[in-house]
Amino acid sequence: MSWLPSRLSTRLSCWCLAMLCVVLSLPGRAAGLGSAAGEADFRLGVDVLLDDPALLRGKRVGLVTNATGVDGQLRSDIDRFAARTDFNLVALFGPEHGVRGDAQAGEHVDSRRDAATGLPVYSLYGDHREPSPQMLSGIDVLVYDIQDVGTRWYTYPWTLAHLLIAARRAGIPVVVADRPNPLGGEAVEGPVLMPQVASFVGMYAIPVRHGMTIGELARLFNEAFGIGADLHVVKMRGWQRGDGFPATLAWVPPSPNMPTVATARVYTGTGLLEGTNVSEGRGTTLPFEMLGAPFVDAPTLARALEALQLPGVRFRPVWFTPTFSKFQGQACAGVQLHVTDAQAFRPVLTGVAVIKALHDLYPAQFQFLPGTPPFFDKLIGNDWLRPDIAEGEDLQALQDRWQPDLARFKVLRARYLLY
């Protein structure tokens, strides 16, 4: 500014400095960071644990993790734990999809040696759902660090439950490094699981959208459902219930068909289609955001769902051809969900509305998949919703029926919240 008069130059410099301070204080995407200023202090549970590893020091550690097990700088838990000299990483344990996240949904995962570290990798989604005494031999403490998606039928929380049960039997403490609930951790929605349909997509009586972090779920499982393990939850720092998934934290897909946070947001509803003969979008670039079948008329389904005016979501007609899974290589028609207001959006209500609309529009073609009990019942967590839809019950009545159990769960849940 040498060409300006000195007084004006000084005033402009002061103004620019003041404006810079204002911009840096805004809670938006200042300086291209893409995150709120309050997220600058966010720390994952694993970062807090490794900053002060008192729970691990001098011990032989078994690490339960997968591709999502990274710290705030995207460094692998496996690499960081293996490099430590104040404790000794001796074994790895992997959930569904494997410790490196390369297996498809439901695919049997074998135990093996990890190519990078040479450590034994014990599969908890193969011949065993629960670590055997042989797997736990020579381990002093178990650490669990896996990103959850906030939906009851995701298998990772139930791997944790089985881990707690095995650890209690073996007298081994469990450390859970907490992570955010990408759905925000405030809203709780959907039917509470009934014991007669309990399975590996739902062991205990919690609702479809539980509104808890994985650390809070561990506390709930361990105390309310009587596991009684020696449990230690390492809390995150700088996360609050309404924060969702921090913009400063990179999303690592927790499974092959969960590529984005947006996928997790709709999965809590459209995942119900896994119990039907309608494609949930596997084999497309938008799994769980797109759905359909060869027998669906896209504009008709979109109009029917739009007419419901469900909160926080719109429906657009789409046509697609899955490259694998249901209707591989066949032309399908259906809808894409567009979440317009994540706070207002109710994924479970939306998922039930989609199922009901498909049943009502295509009664001769739409089917719930068979099984004892049917897989849809395991997903939704009861044996009444499926027949009620078949009998023509309206959407409000279906929602009203799950409210009393949900209200009781909210009271129980409140005892185990950490944030």
N, C-alpha and C positions, 0 to 999 in steps of 0.2 A: 504493500500500500504506500510505497515511497512517493508516488505521484500525488497523494492526497495531502491536504493541509494537516499538520501534525495533530491538532486538536480533534479534527474529524476522524483521522486514522485511529486515534486512541479510543474514541467513542465507538467506532465500528468494531474494534478488537474486543472491547468489553461486551458489546451486544452479542458478538459471535460466541464468546465464552459463555455468556449467560444462556444463550439458546442451546449450546451443547450440553450444559448441565441439565436443562429441562428435558432434552431428548433422552439423555442417559437415565433420567429418573422415571421415564414413562414405562408402564407395565406391558408394553407391546414388544415389537421386534426390533428394538433399538440396536444399532451397530451390527445388524444382520445376524444376531444371535438366534432369532426365532424362538425366544422364550421370555417368560415374565421375569422381571428383576428378582422377585422373591424366590425363583427356582435356582438362583446362583448358589445357594447354600445346601441344595439337595444332595444327600448322600445315601447310596444304597446300603442295605444291611451288610453286604459282603465287604464293602469298603470300610465300614465302621468296624467290622470284625477284624479285618487284616491290619487296620491301624492299631488296634489293641487286642492281640490274639491271646489274652490271658486264658480263655477257655480251651485253647489248643496247645499252649506252650508245653514242649517236652513230650507230646503225645503222638501216637500213631493214629492217623486220621483216615477215615473213609469218606469220600466225597460223592454225594448224590447230586448229579447235575446233568445238563445237556447243553445244546448250542446256546441257549439263553443265559447260561452261567458265565456272564462277563461282568466286569466292574464298570464303573462310570466312564472309564476311558476305553471301553470295548476290549480290554485285555481279558483273555480266557482265565476263568477260575482254575482250570486244570494247570495251565502254565504257571500262574501265580502261586498256587499251592505247592506245586512240584519244586519250585525254585526256593522255597523257604528253608531256612536252616534251624529255625526255632521250633518247628514241629516237622513231622515226617508223614507225607502223603503216601499211603500204602495200597489203596484200592479205590476204584471208581465204580459207581453204580449208575445205571441208566434207566429211565422210564420208557414209556411208549415212544416210538420213533428213534430210540437209541441215544447213547450219550453224545453223539455228534449230530443228531437230528436228521439222519438221512433215510429213515425207514418210513414208509407210508402208513396211513391210519390202519390199525388193526393188524399190521404185519408182525409176525413172530420175530423177535429179536434174540439172537444167540449171545451167550457170554463169549468173551474172547480176550485177547491182549490189545492194549491201546498202542497203535503204531508209533505215536509220538513219544510216549513216556515209557513204554514197556510194562506199564502197570496192568494188573488184571482188571477187566471190565465185566462186572456182574450185571446181567440183564434182569430187570424187574418187570419185563413184559415179554417173557418167553416161557420157560418151564416153571418159573417162579414169579409170583406177584409180591412175595415177601422174602427178605433176605433169609437164607438158611443159616443155621449155626456155623456151618463150614465157611460161608462167605464172611461171617462176622469174626471169625477166629483171627486173633492178632490185631484187632482194632480197639482203640481206647475211646474214641469219640467219633460220631457220625455228624457230618455237616450236610444240610440240604439247602441248595440254592438253585431254584428253577422258577421261571416266570409263569405265573398262572394267568388265566384270562377272565376270571370272575364268574364262570358258569359251572353249575354243579356237575354236569355230565362230562366235563373235561377230566381226563384220568389222573393228572398230576397230583391233585390233592389226595386222591385215594392211594397213590403210591406212597405219599407221605404218611397216611394213616397206617398202612401196612408196615412202613418203616418204624413208626413209633411202637407198634405192637411187638415187632421182632426185637427192637432195642430194649424194651422193657423186660422181655423174657431173658435177654442176654445180660442185663444190667449195664448197658452202655448208654451214656448220655447222648442226646440229640441236640444239635445246634441248628436252628432255622434262621438263615439270613433273609430278612424280610424284603419284599419287593412291592411296588404299587399294584393296586387293583386298577386295570385300565378302564373299567367302567365307572370309576370314581369313588366307590365305597360308601355312597350315601343311600341310594335307592335299593330297596329289597323287594323282590317281585316273584310271583309265580307260586305254584303248589309246593308244599313241603313233602319230602319223600315219605312214602308209606313203606313199612318194613317188608311187606309181601313182594315188593318189586325191587328190593335192594340188590345191587350188583356192583361191578367194578366201575360203572358210570354213576354210582350213587350208593354209598354204604350207610350213611347216617341221615337223620331227619333234618335236612336243611333245604331251603327253597332253591329253585333254578338259579335265580340271581341272588346270591347271598350277601353281597355288599361287604365282603371282608377281604383283608390281605391274607396271603398264605401263612404269615406268622400268627394272625388272629385265628385263622382256621385251625392251626396246630394247637393253639390253646383250647379252643372249643372242643376239638376231637379228644384231646388228652384228658380234659377234666369232665366236661359235660357228658361225654360218651364213655367215660370210665377206662381209658387206656392206662393212664398212670405212669407214663414214662418220665425219665429225668430230662425234662425239656427246658431249653434256653432259647428264647427268641431275641435275636439282635435287631433292634428297631432301626428303621430308616431315620434319617434326620432331614428336616425341612419338607416333609410331606404331610398334607392334611387330607381329610376325608373327601373333599370335593375336588381335589387336584387332578384326578385321573392319571394319565400317563404323562410325566413331565416332558415338555418340549426339549429340554436339555438332554434327555436320555434317549439313546438310539433304540428303536424297536428291532429286536432280533426275533424272527419268526419262531414261535415256540413249537410249531409243527408245520409240515410242508404246505398245508392248506390254510394257514393263518398268517398271510403275508404282511398285513398292516393292522394298526390299531382299529381302523374302520371295519376290518373283518371281524375282529373280536366284538365290536359293538353290536353287530347284527347277528352274530353266531348264536347268541343267547336266545334267539327266537327261531331263526331259520335252520339251526341245527336240528330242530325237531323233524325236518324233512328226511333225515337219515332213517327214520322209522317208517318211511312211506316209499311208494314207487315213483316219486317225483324227484328229479335231480335237484340237489342243493348247490349246484354250480361247481362241483368238483370237476376237474378237467377243463376249466375255463380260467381266464385271467382274473375273474372276480368270484372266487368261491364264497358261498353263503350270502353274497350280495346279489347274485342272480339265481333264479330258480325257474324250473319249467319242466316240460315233458312234450313228447310228440303229439299228445292228444289235447294240449292246451291251446286255446285261442288267446294270443297275447293281449290284444286290445280289450277283449271281454273281461279277462282276469284283472287287468289294470283298472278298468272302470269300476268293477265290483269292490276292489280294495280302496280305491280313491273315495268312493261313496261313503266309506266308514269314517272318514276324517280322523284317522288314528293320530295321536299326538306325535309331532316331531318327525314325521316320515312321509315321503311321497313315493308313488309307484309309477314306473315307466315301462311300456311294452318293450320286450327285447326278444331277439332270436339268436340262438347259439347252437354250436355243435361240440359236445364234450370230447376231449381227446382221450379220456379214460373214465373209469367208474360208470355210473348209470348212463345208459344210452350212448355209449362210446361210438362216435362216428355217425350218430343219427341227429338229424335236425330237430331242435326243440324250440318251443315258444314259451314265453312266460313273462316275468317282470324283473326289473332291477329295483332294489330298495335304495332310496336316496334319503339319508338321515339329514334333516334340515335343522333340527334342534336337538343336540345330544342330551341336554338336560331334561327336556320334555319327553324324549323318545322312551317308549316302554317296549323293549324287545320281546319279552315273553308274551304280552298281550298281542303284539304284532304277529309273532309266530303262530299263536293259536288262531288268530284271525285268518292268516294265510291258509292254514290247514283246513279250517272250516269252509273257506271260500272254495278251495279246490274240491272238497268233498261235495259241497252243495251244487257246484257248477258241473261237475263231471262224476256223478254217482256211479256210472257204469264202468268208468276207467280208473278212477282214483282208488288206491288200496293202501291200507296199513299192512306192513310186512308181517308175515306170520311168525310165531314163536311162542314159547311158554316160559314166562309171559312174553307178549309181543315187545319188540325192541322199542316201539313208541312208548309203551307203558314204562319201561325202564328209564327212558329219557325224561318224560314228563314227571315221573315219580309217583304215579297212581294208576289204578285200574278203572277209574270212572270217567276220565275225560274223553277217551276214545269212544266208548259207547254213547256218551252224552252227545258228542258231535254227530254220531251216526243217527241218533234219534231226533236231531234237529233242534237241540237246545240253543238258545240265542247266546251271543257273545257275552253280554252283561251277566247273564245267569252263570255262565261258566266261570267268569272272573269272580263273582260274588262267592262262589262255592269254596274257593281256596283262601279267602280272606281270614277266617277265624284261626286256622293253623298258622298262617303267616303272621298274624298279630302276636300269637304266643311265641313264635320263633324270635321276633324282634326283641321281646323282653329278655329271652335267654341270650341272644347275641350281644346285647348291651354289656354284659358282664365281661366279655372277652375282647372288647375293642381297645386298641392301643393308641389311637390317634383321634 
